[in-house]
Amino acid sequence: MSDKERNLRVAESIYARFAWNDQTFQEGDCVALLDGQIIAVAKTPQEAIAALRAREPNPKRGMVIEVTHPTIDVVR
């Protein structure tokens, strides 16, 4: 499983349940993920990105997500 796949698995769980491995999140939290692990939870995307880049300078690795309730787009 690749880094991206591990991160996506964690991100999907956070979006669905606002939780991962007994850690809960609030709407608006920004979560930095690397190798399927949560490495930072911040209030702004910039803070989460800074924490991620401090740990992994390669911009092709890791991801930052914003915890939100799912929205439904309808295109007609």
Gaussian input, Z-matrix of N, CA and C with variables (Angstrom, degrees):
# hf/3-21g

backbone

0 1
 N
 C     1     B1
 C     2     B2     1     A1
 N     3     B3     2     A2     1     D1
 C     4     B4     3     A3     2     D2
 C     5     B5     4     A4     3     D3
 N     6     B6     5     A5     4     D4
 C     7     B7     6     A6     5     D5
 C     8     B8     7     A7     6     D6
 N     9     B9     8     A8     7     D7
 C    10    B10     9     A9     8     D8
 C    11    B11    10    A10     9     D9
 N    12    B12    11    A11    10    D10
 C    13    B13    12    A12    11    D11
 C    14    B14    13    A13    12    D12
 N    15    B15    14    A14    13    D13
 C    16    B16    15    A15    14    D14
 C    17    B17    16    A16    15    D15
 N    18    B18    17    A17    16    D16
 C    19    B19    18    A18    17    D17
 C    20    B20    19    A19    18    D18
 N    21    B21    20    A20    19    D19
 C    22    B22    21    A21    20    D20
 C    23    B23    22    A22    21    D21
 N    24    B24    23    A23    22    D22
 C    25    B25    24    A24    23    D23
 C    26    B26    25    A25    24    D24
 N    27    B27    26    A26    25    D25
 C    28    B28    27    A27    26    D26
 C    29    B29    28    A28    27    D27
 N    30    B30    29    A29    28    D28
 C    31    B31    30    A30    29    D29
 C    32    B32    31    A31    30    D30
 N    33    B33    32    A32    31    D31
 C    34    B34    33    A33    32    D32
 C    35    B35    34    A34    33    D33
 N    36    B36    35    A35    34    D34
 C    37    B37    36    A36    35    D35
 C    38    B38    37    A37    36    D36
 N    39    B39    38    A38    37    D37
 C    40    B40    39    A39    38    D38
 C    41    B41    40    A40    39    D39
 N    42    B42    41    A41    40    D40
 C    43    B43    42    A42    41    D41
 C    44    B44    43    A43    42    D42
 N    45    B45    44    A44    43    D43
 C    46    B46    45    A45    44    D44
 C    47    B47    46    A46    45    D45
 N    48    B48    47    A47    46    D46
 C    49    B49    48    A48    47    D47
 C    50    B50    49    A49    48    D48
 N    51    B51    50    A50    49    D49
 C    52    B52    51    A51    50    D50
 C    53    B53    52    A52    51    D51
 N    54    B54    53    A53    52    D52
 C    55    B55    54    A54    53    D53
 C    56    B56    55    A55    54    D54
 N    57    B57    56    A56    55    D55
 C    58    B58    57    A57    56    D56
 C    59    B59    58    A58    57    D57
 N    60    B60    59    A59    58    D58
 C    61    B61    60    A60    59    D59
 C    62    B62    61    A61    60    D60
 N    63    B63    62    A62    61    D61
 C    64    B64    63    A63    62    D62
 C    65    B65    64    A64    63    D63
 N    66    B66    65    A65    64    D64
 C    67    B67    66    A66    65    D65
 C    68    B68    67    A67    66    D66
 N    69    B69    68    A68    67    D67
 C    70    B70    69    A69    68    D68
 C    71    B71    70    A70    69    D69
 N    72    B72    71    A71    70    D70
 C    73    B73    72    A72    71    D71
 C    74    B74    73    A73    72    D72
 N    75    B75    74    A74    73    D73
 C    76    B76    75    A75    74    D74
 C    77    B77    76    A76    75    D75
 N    78    B78    77    A77    76    D76
 C    79    B79    78    A78    77    D77
 C    80    B80    79    A79    78    D78
 N    81    B81    80    A80    79    D79
 C    82    B82    81    A81    80    D80
 C    83    B83    82    A82    81    D81
 N    84    B84    83    A83    82    D82
 C    85    B85    84    A84    83    D83
 C    86    B86    85    A85    84    D84
 N    87    B87    86    A86    85    D85
 C    88    B88    87    A87    86    D86
 C    89    B89    88    A88    87    D87
 N    90    B90    89    A89    88    D88
 C    91    B91    90    A90    89    D89
 C    92    B92    91    A91    90    D90
 N    93    B93    92    A92    91    D91
 C    94    B94    93    A93    92    D92
 C    95    B95    94    A94    93    D93
 N    96    B96    95    A95    94    D94
 C    97    B97    96    A96    95    D95
 C    98    B98    97    A97    96    D96
 N    99    B99    98    A98    97    D97
 C   100   B100    99    A99    98    D98
 C   101   B101   100   A100    99    D99
 N   102   B102   101   A101   100   D100
 C   103   B103   102   A102   101   D101
 C   104   B104   103   A103   102   D102
 N   105   B105   104   A104   103   D103
 C   106   B106   105   A105   104   D104
 C   107   B107   106   A106   105   D105
 N   108   B108   107   A107   106   D106
 C   109   B109   108   A108   107   D107
 C   110   B110   109   A109   108   D108
 N   111   B111   110   A110   109   D109
 C   112   B112   111   A111   110   D110
 C   113   B113   112   A112   111   D111
 N   114   B114   113   A113   112   D112
 C   115   B115   114   A114   113   D113
 C   116   B116   115   A115   114   D114
 N   117   B117   116   A116   115   D115
 C   118   B118   117   A117   116   D116
 C   119   B119   118   A118   117   D117
 N   120   B120   119   A119   118   D118
 C   121   B121   120   A120   119   D119
 C   122   B122   121   A121   120   D120
 N   123   B123   122   A122   121   D121
 C   124   B124   123   A123   122   D122
 C   125   B125   124   A124   123   D123
 N   126   B126   125   A125   124   D124
 C   127   B127   126   A126   125   D125
 C   128   B128   127   A127   126   D126
 N   129   B129   128   A128   127   D127
 C   130   B130   129   A129   128   D128
 C   131   B131   130   A130   129   D129
 N   132   B132   131   A131   130   D130
 C   133   B133   132   A132   131   D131
 C   134   B134   133   A133   132   D132
 N   135   B135   134   A134   133   D133
 C   136   B136   135   A135   134   D134
 C   137   B137   136   A136   135   D135
 N   138   B138   137   A137   136   D136
 C   139   B139   138   A138   137   D137
 C   140   B140   139   A139   138   D138
 N   141   B141   140   A140   139   D139
 C   142   B142   141   A141   140   D140
 C   143   B143   142   A142   141   D141
 N   144   B144   143   A143   142   D142
 C   145   B145   144   A144   143   D143
 C   146   B146   145   A145   144   D144
 N   147   B147   146   A146   145   D145
 C   148   B148   147   A147   146   D146
 C   149   B149   148   A148   147   D147
 N   150   B150   149   A149   148   D148
 C   151   B151   150   A150   149   D149
 C   152   B152   151   A151   150   D150
 N   153   B153   152   A152   151   D151
 C   154   B154   153   A153   152   D152
 C   155   B155   154   A154   153   D153
 N   156   B156   155   A155   154   D154
 C   157   B157   156   A156   155   D155
 C   158   B158   157   A157   156   D156
 N   159   B159   158   A158   157   D157
 C   160   B160   159   A159   158   D158
 C   161   B161   160   A160   159   D159
 N   162   B162   161   A161   160   D160
 C   163   B163   162   A162   161   D161
 C   164   B164   163   A163   162   D162
 N   165   B165   164   A164   163   D163
 C   166   B166   165   A165   164   D164
 C   167   B167   166   A166   165   D165
 N   168   B168   167   A167   166   D166
 C   169   B169   168   A168   167   D167
 C   170   B170   169   A169   168   D168
 N   171   B171   170   A170   169   D169
 C   172   B172   171   A171   170   D170
 C   173   B173   172   A172   171   D171
 N   174   B174   173   A173   172   D172
 C   175   B175   174   A174   173   D173
 C   176   B176   175   A175   174   D174
 N   177   B177   176   A176   175   D175
 C   178   B178   177   A177   176   D176
 C   179   B179   178   A178   177   D177
 N   180   B180   179   A179   178   D178
 C   181   B181   180   A180   179   D179
 C   182   B182   181   A181   180   D180
 N   183   B183   182   A182   181   D181
 C   184   B184   183   A183   182   D182
 C   185   B185   184   A184   183   D183
 N   186   B186   185   A185   184   D184
 C   187   B187   186   A186   185   D185
 C   188   B188   187   A187   186   D186
 N   189   B189   188   A188   187   D187
 C   190   B190   189   A189   188   D188
 C   191   B191   190   A190   189   D189
 N   192   B192   191   A191   190   D190
 C   193   B193   192   A192   191   D191
 C   194   B194   193   A193   192   D192
 N   195   B195   194   A194   193   D193
 C   196   B196   195   A195   194   D194
 C   197   B197   196   A196   195   D195
 N   198   B198   197   A197   196   D196
 C   199   B199   198   A198   197   D197
 C   200   B200   199   A199   198   D198
 N   201   B201   200   A200   199   D199
 C   202   B202   201   A201   200   D200
 C   203   B203   202   A202   201   D201
 N   204   B204   203   A203   202   D202
 C   205   B205   204   A204   203   D203
 C   206   B206   205   A205   204   D204
 N   207   B207   206   A206   205   D205
 C   208   B208   207   A207   206   D206
 C   209   B209   208   A208   207   D207
 N   210   B210   209   A209   208   D208
 C   211   B211   210   A210   209   D209
 C   212   B212   211   A211   210   D210
 N   213   B213   212   A212   211   D211
 C   214   B214   213   A213   212   D212
 C   215   B215   214   A214   213   D213
 N   216   B216   215   A215   214   D214
 C   217   B217   216   A216   215   D215
 C   218   B218   217   A217   216   D216
 N   219   B219   218   A218   217   D217
 C   220   B220   219   A219   218   D218
 C   221   B221   220   A220   219   D219
 N   222   B222   221   A221   220   D220
 C   223   B223   222   A222   221   D221
 C   224   B224   223   A223   222   D222
 N   225   B225   224   A224   223   D223
 C   226   B226   225   A225   224   D224
 C   227   B227   226   A226   225   D225

   B1=1.4552
   B2=1.5378
   B3=1.3111
   B4=1.4659
   B5=1.5334
   B6=1.3307
   B7=1.4705
   B8=1.5298
   B9=1.3191
   B10=1.4633
   B11=1.5265
   B12=1.3182
   B13=1.4677
   B14=1.5274
   B15=1.3180
   B16=1.4801
   B17=1.5244
   B18=1.3340
   B19=1.4634
   B20=1.5237
   B21=1.3287
   B22=1.4697
   B23=1.5223
   B24=1.3199
   B25=1.4735
   B26=1.5245
   B27=1.3155
   B28=1.4702
   B29=1.5282
   B30=1.3320
   B31=1.4641
   B32=1.5271
   B33=1.3240
   B34=1.4685
   B35=1.5206
   B36=1.3178
   B37=1.4630
   B38=1.5233
   B39=1.3218
   B40=1.4620
   B41=1.5243
   B42=1.3321
   B43=1.4674
   B44=1.5253
   B45=1.3267
   B46=1.4673
   B47=1.5218
   B48=1.3570
   B49=1.4624
   B50=1.5225
   B51=1.3326
   B52=1.4671
   B53=1.5268
   B54=1.3455
   B55=1.4608
   B56=1.5204
   B57=1.3448
   B58=1.4590
   B59=1.5176
   B60=1.3378
   B61=1.4761
   B62=1.5297
   B63=1.2984
   B64=1.4698
   B65=1.5281
   B66=1.3205
   B67=1.4629
   B68=1.5223
   B69=1.3300
   B70=1.4558
   B71=1.5230
   B72=1.3287
   B73=1.4551
   B74=1.5139
   B75=1.3133
   B76=1.4515
   B77=1.5230
   B78=1.3245
   B79=1.4553
   B80=1.5295
   B81=1.3158
   B82=1.4576
   B83=1.5202
   B84=1.3446
   B85=1.4610
   B86=1.5221
   B87=1.3172
   B88=1.4613
   B89=1.5212
   B90=1.3216
   B91=1.4558
   B92=1.5247
   B93=1.3349
   B94=1.4568
   B95=1.5211
   B96=1.3276
   B97=1.4592
   B98=1.5270
   B99=1.3363
   B100=1.4560
   B101=1.5177
   B102=1.3158
   B103=1.4690
   B104=1.5260
   B105=1.3400
   B106=1.4492
   B107=1.5157
   B108=1.3291
   B109=1.4578
   B110=1.5314
   B111=1.3188
   B112=1.4635
   B113=1.5197
   B114=1.3384
   B115=1.4629
   B116=1.5199
   B117=1.3521
   B118=1.4658
   B119=1.5174
   B120=1.3203
   B121=1.4573
   B122=1.5184
   B123=1.3333
   B124=1.4615
   B125=1.5216
   B126=1.3128
   B127=1.4712
   B128=1.5223
   B129=1.3430
   B130=1.4628
   B131=1.5292
   B132=1.3283
   B133=1.4690
   B134=1.5276
   B135=1.3345
   B136=1.4603
   B137=1.5313
   B138=1.3290
   B139=1.4714
   B140=1.5246
   B141=1.3280
   B142=1.4624
   B143=1.5293
   B144=1.3216
   B145=1.4652
   B146=1.5281
   B147=1.3223
   B148=1.4688
   B149=1.5255
   B150=1.3195
   B151=1.4660
   B152=1.5260
   B153=1.3244
   B154=1.4617
   B155=1.5251
   B156=1.3300
   B157=1.4671
   B158=1.5290
   B159=1.3184
   B160=1.4692
   B161=1.5249
   B162=1.3016
   B163=1.4702
   B164=1.5164
   B165=1.3496
   B166=1.4664
   B167=1.5166
   B168=1.3301
   B169=1.4629
   B170=1.5303
   B171=1.3233
   B172=1.4675
   B173=1.5276
   B174=1.3445
   B175=1.4674
   B176=1.5323
   B177=1.3354
   B178=1.4657
   B179=1.5221
   B180=1.3193
   B181=1.4557
   B182=1.5167
   B183=1.3193
   B184=1.4556
   B185=1.5148
   B186=1.3237
   B187=1.4627
   B188=1.5161
   B189=1.3215
   B190=1.4585
   B191=1.5180
   B192=1.3257
   B193=1.4654
   B194=1.5205
   B195=1.3182
   B196=1.4632
   B197=1.5163
   B198=1.3096
   B199=1.4548
   B200=1.5302
   B201=1.3216
   B202=1.4645
   B203=1.5178
   B204=1.3081
   B205=1.4610
   B206=1.5242
   B207=1.3179
   B208=1.4569
   B209=1.5321
   B210=1.3057
   B211=1.4686
   B212=1.5160
   B213=1.2976
   B214=1.4606
   B215=1.5212
   B216=1.3136
   B217=1.4596
   B218=1.5219
   B219=1.2994
   B220=1.4539
   B221=1.5212
   B222=1.3032
   B223=1.4593
   B224=1.5057
   B225=1.3269
   B226=1.4739
   B227=1.4929
   A1=107.68
   A2=116.14
   A3=120.65
   A4=111.09
   A5=114.37
   A6=121.39
   A7=109.81
   A8=116.47
   A9=120.73
   A10=111.29
   A11=117.31
   A12=120.67
   A13=111.78
   A14=116.91
   A15=120.06
   A16=110.44
   A17=116.56
   A18=120.34
   A19=111.19
   A20=117.00
   A21=120.46
   A22=111.59
   A23=117.11
   A24=120.69
   A25=110.32
   A26=116.86
   A27=121.18
   A28=109.64
   A29=117.26
   A30=121.60
   A31=111.16
   A32=117.66
   A33=120.63
   A34=111.30
   A35=117.45
   A36=120.72
   A37=110.93
   A38=116.77
   A39=120.20
   A40=109.93
   A41=117.45
   A42=120.56
   A43=111.80
   A44=116.94
   A45=120.72
   A46=113.05
   A47=116.72
   A48=120.06
   A49=114.77
   A50=117.20
   A51=121.49
   A52=110.17
   A53=115.81
   A54=120.70
   A55=110.01
   A56=114.77
   A57=122.51
   A58=107.35
   A59=116.12
   A60=121.45
   A61=112.72
   A62=116.54
   A63=123.40
   A64=114.24
   A65=118.22
   A66=121.74
   A67=107.30
   A68=117.04
   A69=120.62
   A70=110.19
   A71=114.84
   A72=121.88
   A73=109.74
   A74=115.75
   A75=121.85
   A76=108.75
   A77=115.68
   A78=119.34
   A79=108.83
   A80=116.16
   A81=121.93
   A82=114.20
   A83=117.75
   A84=119.70
   A85=109.56
   A86=116.62
   A87=122.73
   A88=107.02
   A89=116.06
   A90=121.99
   A91=109.14
   A92=117.08
   A93=123.05
   A94=108.60
   A95=115.83
   A96=122.17
   A97=109.73
   A98=115.79
   A99=121.91
   A100=107.75
   A101=116.93
   A102=122.57
   A103=112.50
   A104=117.08
   A105=120.88
   A106=113.94
   A107=117.23
   A108=122.32
   A109=109.42
   A110=115.64
   A111=120.56
   A112=106.60
   A113=116.36
   A114=118.54
   A115=112.69
   A116=116.94
   A117=119.14
   A118=110.02
   A119=116.01
   A120=123.55
   A121=105.75
   A122=116.04
   A123=120.54
   A124=109.93
   A125=115.20
   A126=120.71
   A127=112.67
   A128=117.95
   A129=120.52
   A130=109.65
   A131=116.86
   A132=119.33
   A133=112.12
   A134=117.12
   A135=120.33
   A136=111.66
   A137=116.77
   A138=120.34
   A139=110.64
   A140=116.85
   A141=120.79
   A142=110.57
   A143=117.55
   A144=121.26
   A145=110.31
   A146=116.79
   A147=120.22
   A148=110.91
   A149=117.47
   A150=121.11
   A151=110.81
   A152=116.46
   A153=120.93
   A154=110.45
   A155=117.71
   A156=121.46
   A157=111.95
   A158=117.39
   A159=119.74
   A160=109.97
   A161=116.35
   A162=121.93
   A163=112.04
   A164=116.35
   A165=122.01
   A166=109.08
   A167=118.23
   A168=120.51
   A169=114.87
   A170=118.05
   A171=121.12
   A172=109.52
   A173=118.17
   A174=120.30
   A175=114.05
   A176=117.32
   A177=120.35
   A178=112.18
   A179=117.22
   A180=120.79
   A181=110.42
   A182=116.13
   A183=122.21
   A184=112.22
   A185=114.80
   A186=120.90
   A187=109.73
   A188=114.58
   A189=121.70
   A190=107.14
   A191=116.48
   A192=121.02
   A193=109.04
   A194=115.20
   A195=120.99
   A196=107.27
   A197=116.40
   A198=121.90
   A199=108.19
   A200=115.33
   A201=121.32
   A202=109.18
   A203=115.26
   A204=119.60
   A205=108.00
   A206=117.12
   A207=119.77
   A208=111.01
   A209=115.03
   A210=120.49
   A211=108.22
   A212=115.20
   A213=120.46
   A214=108.12
   A215=114.92
   A216=120.58
   A217=107.96
   A218=115.84
   A219=120.80
   A220=106.76
   A221=114.88
   A222=121.01
   A223=107.41
   A224=115.44
   A225=119.33
   A226=109.25
   D1=133.73
   D2=-178.13
   D3=-80.77
   D4=166.63
   D5=176.66
   D6=-56.49
   D7=-45.08
   D8=-178.92
   D9=-62.16
   D10=-42.68
   D11=179.00
   D12=-64.47
   D13=-41.23
   D14=177.88
   D15=-63.38
   D16=-44.28
   D17=179.36
   D18=-63.51
   D19=-41.53
   D20=179.48
   D21=-64.07
   D22=-37.32
   D23=178.47
   D24=-62.51
   D25=-44.30
   D26=178.28
   D27=-65.89
   D28=-45.40
   D29=-179.17
   D30=-59.63
   D31=-42.97
   D32=179.55
   D33=-62.35
   D34=-39.56
   D35=177.78
   D36=-65.76
   D37=-42.19
   D38=179.56
   D39=-63.25
   D40=-43.82
   D41=178.86
   D42=-63.37
   D43=-39.82
   D44=-175.63
   D45=-75.07
   D46=-40.29
   D47=-171.85
   D48=-121.19
   D49=-2.46
   D50=-174.68
   D51=55.82
   D52=32.99
   D53=-178.75
   D54=-157.02
   D55=155.83
   D56=172.87
   D57=-156.73
   D58=125.00
   D59=177.99
   D60=48.99
   D61=52.19
   D62=177.53
   D63=67.09
   D64=8.94
   D65=174.10
   D66=-103.20
   D67=128.72
   D68=-179.37
   D69=-106.97
   D70=157.54
   D71=-175.84
   D72=-131.14
   D73=155.80
   D74=177.16
   D75=-107.19
   D76=154.20
   D77=176.94
   D78=-58.35
   D79=133.68
   D80=-179.50
   D81=98.60
   D82=-14.61
   D83=175.87
   D84=-63.69
   D85=144.69
   D86=174.45
   D87=-110.29
   D88=123.90
   D89=-173.02
   D90=-114.34
   D91=126.00
   D92=176.01
   D93=-94.88
   D94=128.73
   D95=-177.83
   D96=-120.26
   D97=139.86
   D98=176.84
   D99=-148.06
   D100=126.11
   D101=-179.91
   D102=54.77
   D103=35.68
   D104=178.95
   D105=75.22
   D106=14.21
   D107=-179.98
   D108=-118.72
   D109=145.31
   D110=173.82
   D111=-82.75
   D112=120.45
   D113=-179.16
   D114=-108.19
   D115=-15.06
   D116=177.26
   D117=-162.35
   D118=147.61
   D119=170.69
   D120=-126.75
   D121=123.75
   D122=-174.92
   D123=-133.55
   D124=169.27
   D125=178.70
   D126=-87.35
   D127=-20.45
   D128=179.43
   D129=-128.62
   D130=152.65
   D131=176.35
   D132=-59.82
   D133=-36.52
   D134=-179.01
   D135=-61.89
   D136=-40.91
   D137=178.51
   D138=-65.74
   D139=-41.26
   D140=-179.88
   D141=-66.81
   D142=-41.40
   D143=178.29
   D144=-64.27
   D145=-42.25
   D146=178.61
   D147=-60.59
   D148=-41.77
   D149=178.53
   D150=-65.45
   D151=-40.99
   D152=178.75
   D153=-64.12
   D154=-46.57
   D155=-177.61
   D156=-70.23
   D157=-25.78
   D158=174.92
   D159=-67.29
   D160=-31.55
   D161=-178.98
   D162=-89.23
   D163=-36.58
   D164=-177.49
   D165=-141.56
   D166=101.87
   D167=-176.30
   D168=-71.37
   D169=-16.60
   D170=-179.51
   D171=-70.60
   D172=114.95
   D173=-177.08
   D174=-68.57
   D175=-9.24
   D176=178.52
   D177=-88.67
   D178=-2.62
   D179=-179.73
   D180=-114.68
   D181=144.04
   D182=177.98
   D183=84.19
   D184=171.75
   D185=176.80
   D186=-156.10
   D187=158.75
   D188=175.20
   D189=-123.55
   D190=131.39
   D191=177.47
   D192=-122.06
   D193=152.70
   D194=172.65
   D195=-105.53
   D196=127.75
   D197=-177.52
   D198=-76.19
   D199=118.61
   D200=179.57
   D201=-143.75
   D202=160.42
   D203=171.69
   D204=-74.00
   D205=146.39
   D206=179.44
   D207=-61.54
   D208=143.65
   D209=174.41
   D210=-116.80
   D211=149.79
   D212=-179.71
   D213=-110.85
   D214=124.08
   D215=175.43
   D216=-101.18
   D217=132.62
   D218=177.61
   D219=-117.82
   D220=123.97
   D221=177.28
   D222=-111.71
   D223=126.72
   D224=179.24
   D225=-119.96

